Amino acid sequence: MATLELTNEEIRTRGLEVLRRELGPAGMLRFLRQFEMGRGDYSAERHQWLEHQPLEDLIAKLRESRDPDSGS
Protein backbone atom coordinates (compact mmCIF):
# COMPACT_ATOMS: atom_id res chain seq x y z
CA MET A 1 0.00 0.00 0.00
CA ALA A 2 1.44 3.37 -1.00
CA THR A 3 0.41 5.38 2.03
CA LEU A 4 2.34 8.43 0.83
CA GLU A 5 -0.16 8.78 -1.99
CA LEU A 6 -3.21 8.78 0.31
CA THR A 7 -4.88 11.97 1.47
CA ASN A 8 -5.06 12.77 5.18
CA GLU A 9 -8.77 11.87 5.12
CA GLU A 10 -8.03 8.49 3.55
CA ILE A 11 -5.33 7.79 6.14
CA ARG A 12 -7.74 8.72 8.95
CA THR A 13 -10.54 6.57 7.51
CA ARG A 14 -8.29 3.53 7.03
CA GLY A 15 -6.76 3.97 10.47
CA LEU A 16 -10.21 4.03 12.10
CA GLU A 17 -11.21 0.94 10.12
CA VAL A 18 -8.14 -0.95 11.38
CA LEU A 19 -8.73 0.16 14.97
CA ARG A 20 -12.37 -0.94 14.82
CA ARG A 21 -11.49 -4.27 13.23
CA GLU A 22 -8.64 -5.06 15.62
CA LEU A 23 -10.01 -3.59 18.87
CA GLY A 24 -13.76 -3.61 18.30
CA PRO A 25 -15.92 -0.50 18.64
CA ALA A 26 -15.45 -0.14 22.40
CA GLY A 27 -11.68 -0.67 22.22
CA MET A 28 -11.41 1.81 19.37
CA LEU A 29 -13.21 4.46 21.45
CA ARG A 30 -11.03 3.76 24.49
CA PHE A 31 -7.92 4.17 22.33
CA LEU A 32 -9.12 7.42 20.79
CA ARG A 33 -10.08 8.89 24.19
CA GLN A 34 -6.43 8.67 25.25
CA PHE A 35 -5.65 11.54 22.88
CA GLU A 36 -8.50 13.81 23.94
CA MET A 37 -7.43 17.24 25.13
CA GLY A 38 -8.17 17.97 28.74
CA ARG A 39 -10.03 21.02 29.96
CA GLY A 40 -9.03 23.78 32.32
CA ASP A 41 -5.62 24.81 33.59
CA TYR A 42 -4.24 22.00 35.73
CA SER A 43 -1.22 24.01 36.88
CA ALA A 44 -3.31 26.91 38.16
CA GLU A 45 -5.82 24.55 39.80
CA ARG A 46 -3.03 22.54 41.44
CA HIS A 47 -1.55 25.69 42.96
CA GLN A 48 -4.99 26.51 44.42
CA TRP A 49 -5.37 23.01 45.91
CA LEU A 50 -1.93 23.06 47.48
CA GLU A 51 -1.72 26.74 48.40
CA HIS A 52 -2.56 26.33 52.08
CA GLN A 53 -1.15 22.85 52.65
CA PRO A 54 2.14 22.76 54.54
CA LEU A 55 4.79 20.60 52.89
CA GLU A 56 5.05 18.50 56.05
CA ASP A 57 1.35 17.53 55.77
CA LEU A 58 1.80 16.46 52.15
CA ILE A 59 4.86 14.37 53.04
CA ALA A 60 2.97 12.73 55.92
CA LYS A 61 0.06 11.85 53.61
CA LEU A 62 2.46 10.38 51.08
CA ARG A 63 4.16 8.26 53.73
CA GLU A 64 0.77 7.06 55.02
CA SER A 65 -0.30 6.00 51.54
CA ARG A 66 2.94 4.03 51.09
CA ASP A 67 2.87 2.35 54.51
CA PRO A 68 1.00 -0.99 54.26
CA ASP A 69 0.55 -1.03 58.07
CA SER A 70 -1.11 2.39 58.23
CA GLY A 71 -4.61 0.85 58.12
CA SER A 72 -5.63 2.68 54.94
Secondary structure, 3 states (H helix, E strand, C coil): CCHHHCCHHHHHHHHHHHHHHHHHHHHHHHHHHCCCCCCCCHHHHHHHHHCCCCHHHHHHHHHHHHCCCCCC
